[in-house]
Amino acid sequence: MSEFKDMNLPAPIETALTAMRFSTPTPIQEQAIPVALSGRDLIGCAQTGTGKTAAFCIPLITRLLSVPQKTALILAPTRELAVQITDVIAQLTVAVPAIRSTLLIGGAAMEPQIRSLARKPRIVVATPGRLLDHLQRRTVSLAATEILVLDEADRMLDMGFAPQLDAIRRFLPHTRQTLLFSATIPDDILKLASRYLKDPVRVNVGAIAQPVQEVRQSVVQTTGAAKNDVLLDELKARRGSVLIFARTKRRTDRLAKRLAQGGHSVTHIHGDRSQSQRDRAIKGFRSGAYRILVATDIAARGLDVPHIAHVINYDMPQAPEDYVHRIGRTARAGALGESLCLVVPEDQSQWRRISHLIVQGGLHGQARKSDSGKAHS
């Protein structure tokens, strides 16, 4: 199948896809949508930035059109990803006003969410912690859930949501369709799938845990003392928007302040910033009001900003798989992008693990050195 029109989708969805200028499905959409439309449970694995959101939203909305009394639940690990999923749903349901959605995320007031739930939305998009808050308050019921989606499931486990997911499962009907999407499929994801899914079809698109090929990767060997100067030189030499990853909230704050003092247009996000602060930061970065966004790994998943030209790993990720998710923020939808790692001596063992993961024995890219470091690949 080479076109969405070949999938025999309902007319309102075809109308929405035309308005969104979507005509040709991505590989994950082409493989996952027919399986999901058949009613089978599904494990979908594909690189970040490959269109997984539409791959589950299209069959989900199609199903809800045929069962007017049923609802759907989508769980996502971060507020930002949940917001973006809600935006996609709004676009796909523009011709179906009867299918309303609501967003349940932490960092936002409970009362507006409770009022929205009272209007009986057909689709609930939520982060696990906030959904569990509502379940415990009995402000939401999952009894009519026809379809459950676990998006970025590996990230949810990485962020410690396993207890919440187990608690939420007890509120779900036994008979339902479950779609699990993830960028990687480690053993703990398979264990999660065994609890949530029944005889799932597994769809893999591309090499698991491999960065998209359009990302030009490079590494600079430096030292802790020289790292800031190297970063400033790299920012000066590059054109376009830049996403910089730092290890901790405090380092994110400090780096953003340092860059702002140096005259750079910069904003930042991390878990301690309020939802309104995070929304403003992402909106400003997306619109171009800020050239640079400094973030912790909260932005490694679900940050959908098509124009990110560069991803810089100021600090190395804690898990090798997170490197893939970080650099997947650039080269979206087939565009070109560049990534850079600033590697200090204490990072060497972690960098070797990352290199082994992504190229199975060697780094695809180039190595450079700062004045205070020696380059190797």
ZAMARGU-4260 file (C-alpha; in steps of 0.2 Angstrom, whole numbers, plus 5000, padded with zeros to 4 digits):
<rodrens>
0) 5000/5000/5000 | 5007/5017/4995 | 4994/5029/4999 | 4982/5032/5014 | 4968/5032/5001
5) 4971/5013/4999 | 4968/5009/5017 | 4949/5012/5015 | 4948/5024/5030 | 4932/5033/5035
10) 4928/5049/5025 | 4931/5061/5040 | 4949/5054/5042 | 4953/5055/5024 | 4947/5073/5024
15) 4958/5077/5039 | 4973/5068/5031 | 4971/5079/5016 | 4970/5095/5026 | 4986/5089/5035
20) 4994/5086/5018 | 4997/5068/5022 | 4995/5056/5007 | 5009/5043/5009 | 5011/5033/5025
25) 5028/5031/5033 | 5034/5013/5035 | 5028/5011/5053 | 5011/5018/5047 | 5010/5007/5032
30) 5013/4991/5043 | 5005/4996/5059 | 4988/5004/5053 | 4981/4988/5045 | 4986/4977/5060
35) 4977/4989/5072 | 4962/4991/5060 | 4960/4972/5061 | 4958/4973/5080 | 4974/4963/5084
40) 4985/4969/5099 | 5001/4976/5092 | 5019/4980/5097 | 5026/4993/5086 | 5045/4997/5086
45) 5052/5010/5075 | 5065/5024/5076 | 5059/5041/5084 | 5053/5053/5072 | 5045/5040/5060
50) 5026/5044/5062 | 5021/5033/5077 | 5008/5045/5083 | 4998/5044/5067 | 5001/5025/5067
55) 4990/5023/5082 | 4979/5038/5081 | 4971/5034/5064 | 4965/5016/5068 | 4960/5022/5086
60) 4948/5035/5079 | 4942/5024/5065 | 4937/5011/5079 | 4928/5024/5089 | 4918/5029/5074
65) 4911/5012/5074 | 4907/5010/5093 | 4899/5026/5099 | 4898/5020/5117 | 4916/5016/5119
70) 4932/5026/5123 | 4950/5026/5121 | 4965/5029/5133 | 4982/5034/5127 | 4997/5034/5140
75) 5013/5044/5137 | 5028/5047/5148 | 5030/5066/5147 | 5018/5081/5147 | 5026/5087/5131
80) 5022/5071/5122 | 5004/5070/5128 | 5001/5088/5122 | 5008/5083/5105 | 4997/5068/5104
85) 4982/5078/5108 | 4986/5090/5095 | 4987/5076/5082 | 4970/5070/5088 | 4962/5087/5086
90) 4968/5088/5068 | 4962/5070/5064 | 4945/5073/5072 | 4942/5091/5065 | 4927/5083/5054
95) 4921/5073/5069 | 4916/5085/5083 | 4907/5071/5092 | 4924/5063/5096 | 4931/5074/5109
100) 4948/5072/5118 | 4955/5078/5135 | 4972/5079/5142 | 4977/5074/5159 | 4994/5079/5164
105) 5004/5084/5180 | 5009/5102/5183 | 4992/5108/5177 | 4976/5112/5188 | 4965/5097/5192
110) 4948/5107/5192 | 4948/5111/5173 | 4953/5093/5170 | 4938/5087/5181 | 4926/5098/5171
115) 4933/5091/5155 | 4930/5073/5161 | 4913/5078/5166 | 4909/5081/5147 | 4912/5063/5143
120) 4927/5064/5131 | 4929/5049/5120 | 4948/5049/5120 | 4959/5052/5136 | 4977/5056/5134
125) 4987/5056/5150 | 5003/5054/5159 | 5002/5039/5171 | 5004/5048/5187 | 4990/5061/5184
130) 4978/5048/5177 | 4980/5038/5193 | 4976/5053/5203 | 4960/5055/5194 | 4956/5036/5196
135) 4959/5037/5215 | 4948/5053/5215 | 4935/5043/5205 | 4934/5058/5193 | 4937/5046/5178
140) 4931/5029/5173 | 4940/5017/5161 | 4926/5004/5161 | 4921/5008/5143 | 4939/5008/5136
145) 4940/4999/5119 | 4958/5003/5115 | 4973/5006/5125 | 4989/5014/5118 | 5005/5014/5128
150) 5016/5026/5119 | 5035/5027/5121 | 5033/5012/5133 | 5052/5010/5136 | 5053/5028/5142
155) 5039/5026/5154 | 5048/5011/5162 | 5064/5021/5162 | 5055/5035/5171 | 5049/5023/5185
160) 5031/5022/5180 | 5030/5003/5181 | 5020/5004/5198 | 5008/5017/5191 | 5005/5006/5175
165) 5001/4991/5186 | 4989/5001/5196 | 4980/5008/5181 | 4979/4991/5173 | 4967/4985/5187
170) 4954/4999/5181 | 4954/4993/5163 | 4942/4981/5156 | 4949/4964/5152 | 4943/4964/5134
175) 4951/4978/5125 | 4963/4981/5111 | 4981/4986/5116 | 4994/4995/5105 | 5011/4997/5112
180) 5024/5008/5104 | 5042/5010/5108 | 5058/5015/5101 | 5067/5000/5109 | 5061/4983/5114
185) 5072/4978/5129 | 5067/4963/5141 | 5057/4974/5153 | 5046/4980/5138 | 5042/4962/5133
190) 5038/4958/5151 | 5026/4973/5151 | 5019/4967/5135 | 5015/4950/5142 | 5004/4958/5155
195) 4995/4970/5144 | 4994/4962/5127 | 4986/4946/5120 | 4995/4937/5106 | 5001/4953/5099
200) 5008/4956/5081 | 5025/4963/5081 | 5030/4976/5069 | 5048/4982/5067 | 5053/4996/5055
205) 5072/4999/5053 | 5086/4993/5065 | 5081/4994/5083 | 5090/5006/5093 | 5099/5014/5078
210) 5099/5033/5075 | 5091/5039/5059 | 5103/5039/5045 | 5100/5057/5040 | 5109/5062/5056
215) 5128/5067/5054 | 5136/5062/5070 | 5152/5069/5077 | 5162/5069/5093 | 5174/5081/5101
220) 5186/5074/5114 | 5189/5088/5127 | 5190/5091/5146 | 5178/5097/5159 | 5188/5113/5161
225) 5187/5116/5142 | 5170/5110/5139 | 5161/5127/5140 | 5173/5135/5128 | 5171/5121/5115
230) 5152/5123/5116 | 5153/5141/5113 | 5165/5138/5098 | 5153/5125/5091 | 5138/5136/5093
235) 5147/5150/5084 | 5151/5138/5069 | 5134/5131/5067 | 5118/5138/5059 | 5101/5134/5064
240) 5092/5129/5080 | 5101/5119/5093 | 5095/5107/5106 | 5107/5104/5120 | 5106/5090/5133
245) 5113/5092/5150 | 5113/5079/5164 | 5104/5087/5178 | 5091/5101/5182 | 5104/5111/5190
250) 5116/5109/5176 | 5102/5114/5164 | 5099/5130/5174 | 5117/5134/5175 | 5121/5131/5157
255) 5106/5141/5150 | 5111/5156/5161 | 5129/5155/5155 | 5123/5155/5137 | 5111/5169/5140
260) 5124/5180/5148 | 5135/5176/5133 | 5122/5184/5121 | 5113/5168/5115 | 5094/5167/5113
265) 5091/5152/5124 | 5077/5144/5135 | 5077/5128/5145 | 5066/5114/5152 | 5067/5101/5165
270) 5055/5092/5177 | 5055/5106/5190 | 5049/5119/5179 | 5030/5122/5179 | 5019/5116/5165
275) 5016/5134/5159 | 5035/5137/5159 | 5038/5122/5149 | 5025/5126/5137 | 5031/5144/5134
280) 5049/5137/5132 | 5044/5124/5119 | 5033/5137/5110 | 5046/5150/5109 | 5059/5137/5103
285) 5047/5130/5090 | 5043/5148/5084 | 5061/5153/5083 | 5060/5166/5097 | 5074/5156/5105
290) 5088/5148/5094 | 5094/5136/5108 | 5084/5125/5120 | 5094/5117/5135 | 5085/5102/5142
295) 5087/5086/5153 | 5081/5070/5145 | 5063/5075/5148 | 5065/5082/5130 | 5073/5066/5123
300) 5056/5059/5119 | 5040/5068/5112 | 5048/5084/5108 | 5042/5087/5090 | 5050/5102/5083
305) 5053/5099/5064 | 5067/5112/5062 | 5080/5107/5075 | 5096/5107/5065 | 5108/5102/5079
310) 5108/5091/5094 | 5123/5093/5106 | 5126/5081/5120 | 5134/5093/5132 | 5133/5079/5145
315) 5132/5060/5140 | 5116/5051/5143 | 5115/5039/5157 | 5109/5025/5146 | 5116/5021/5129
320) 5098/5020/5122 | 5095/5038/5127 | 5108/5043/5115 | 5097/5037/5100 | 5082/5046/5107
325) 5091/5062/5110 | 5098/5063/5092 | 5082/5058/5085 | 5076/5075/5089 | 5085/5081/5073
330) 5083/5074/5055 | 5064/5073/5058 | 5053/5067/5043 | 5068/5064/5032 | 5076/5081/5034
335) 5095/5082/5037 | 5102/5085/5055 | 5118/5085/5065 | 5123/5078/5082 | 5138/5082/5092
340) 5145/5074/5108 | 5157/5083/5120 | 5166/5068/5128 | 5177/5071/5143 | 5189/5058/5150
345) 5177/5051/5162 | 5164/5048/5148 | 5175/5036/5139 | 5168/5020/5144 | 5150/5026/5142
350) 5155/5032/5124 | 5161/5015/5120 | 5145/5007/5125 | 5135/5020/5114 | 5147/5017/5099
355) 5144/4998/5101 | 5125/5000/5102 | 5123/5011/5087 | 5136/5004/5075 | 5139/4987/5082
360) 5158/4990/5083 | 5162/5007/5076 | 5156/5025/5076 | 5148/5031/5060 | 5153/5049/5059
365) 5169/5059/5063 | 5179/5062/5078 | 5187/5079/5082 | 5197/5086/5096 | 5198/5102/5106
370) 5214/5111/5110 | 5214/5101/5127 | 5209/5084/5121 | 5214/5070/5109 | 5202/5064/5096
375) 5199/5046/5092 | 5184/5035/5085
</rodrens>
